[in-house]
Amino acid sequence: MTEEKILEVIELYRKFFTDNGIGKADYPSNKLLAERGLGPEHCHGMLHKMEKFIEEGRIEKTFRWLGFIQGVLWSNRLFTLDDLKNHSKP
């Protein structure tokens, strides 16, 4: 996956979150979410940081975060596994 493709997927998810009224949140990594269903808000907040990782050449970390976001999207029934695989295809 190229940097350009990663940025394309980030933008796709940003639009999805925005269009569906999912806000941004930054939850501490050492705490459980206050309530179920808030994971997508945390993921929305991660997107901007991922763009910075790409600028810094931290591609492996970007891939880990992308996988985390896709896992949250699937587990919250927002996308199917096929959808998520297709988002990452060239």
Secondary structure as a PSIPRED ss2 file (coil, helix, strand):
# PSIPRED VFORMAT (PSIPRED V4.0)

   1 M C   1.000  0.000  0.000
   2 T C   1.000  0.000  0.000
   3 E H   0.000  1.000  0.000
   4 E H   0.000  1.000  0.000
   5 K H   0.000  1.000  0.000
   6 I H   0.000  1.000  0.000
   7 L H   0.000  1.000  0.000
   8 E H   0.000  1.000  0.000
   9 V H   0.000  1.000  0.000
  10 I H   0.000  1.000  0.000
  11 E H   0.000  1.000  0.000
  12 L H   0.000  1.000  0.000
  13 Y H   0.000  1.000  0.000
  14 R H   0.000  1.000  0.000
  15 K H   0.000  1.000  0.000
  16 F H   0.000  1.000  0.000
  17 F H   0.000  1.000  0.000
  18 T H   0.000  1.000  0.000
  19 D H   0.000  1.000  0.000
  20 N C   1.000  0.000  0.000
  21 G C   1.000  0.000  0.000
  22 I C   1.000  0.000  0.000
  23 G C   1.000  0.000  0.000
  24 K C   1.000  0.000  0.000
  25 A C   1.000  0.000  0.000
  26 D C   1.000  0.000  0.000
  27 Y C   1.000  0.000  0.000
  28 P C   1.000  0.000  0.000
  29 S C   1.000  0.000  0.000
  30 N C   1.000  0.000  0.000
  31 K C   1.000  0.000  0.000
  32 L C   1.000  0.000  0.000
  33 L C   1.000  0.000  0.000
  34 A C   1.000  0.000  0.000
  35 E C   1.000  0.000  0.000
  36 R C   1.000  0.000  0.000
  37 G C   1.000  0.000  0.000
  38 L C   1.000  0.000  0.000
  39 G H   0.000  1.000  0.000
  40 P H   0.000  1.000  0.000
  41 E H   0.000  1.000  0.000
  42 H H   0.000  1.000  0.000
  43 C H   0.000  1.000  0.000
  44 H H   0.000  1.000  0.000
  45 G H   0.000  1.000  0.000
  46 M H   0.000  1.000  0.000
  47 L H   0.000  1.000  0.000
  48 H H   0.000  1.000  0.000
  49 K H   0.000  1.000  0.000
  50 M H   0.000  1.000  0.000
  51 E H   0.000  1.000  0.000
  52 K H   0.000  1.000  0.000
  53 F H   0.000  1.000  0.000
  54 I H   0.000  1.000  0.000
  55 E H   0.000  1.000  0.000
  56 E C   1.000  0.000  0.000
  57 G C   1.000  0.000  0.000
  58 R C   1.000  0.000  0.000
  59 I H   0.000  1.000  0.000
  60 E H   0.000  1.000  0.000
  61 K H   0.000  1.000  0.000
  62 T H   0.000  1.000  0.000
  63 F H   0.000  1.000  0.000
  64 R H   0.000  1.000  0.000
  65 W H   0.000  1.000  0.000
  66 L H   0.000  1.000  0.000
  67 G H   0.000  1.000  0.000
  68 F H   0.000  1.000  0.000
  69 I H   0.000  1.000  0.000
  70 Q H   0.000  1.000  0.000
  71 G H   0.000  1.000  0.000
  72 V H   0.000  1.000  0.000
  73 L H   0.000  1.000  0.000
  74 W H   0.000  1.000  0.000
  75 S H   0.000  1.000  0.000
  76 N C   1.000  0.000  0.000
  77 R C   1.000  0.000  0.000
  78 L C   1.000  0.000  0.000
  79 F C   1.000  0.000  0.000
  80 T C   1.000  0.000  0.000
  81 L H   0.000  1.000  0.000
  82 D H   0.000  1.000  0.000
  83 D H   0.000  1.000  0.000
  84 L H   0.000  1.000  0.000
  85 K H   0.000  1.000  0.000
  86 N H   0.000  1.000  0.000
  87 H H   0.000  1.000  0.000
  88 S H   0.000  1.000  0.000
  89 K C   1.000  0.000  0.000
  90 P C   1.000  0.000  0.000
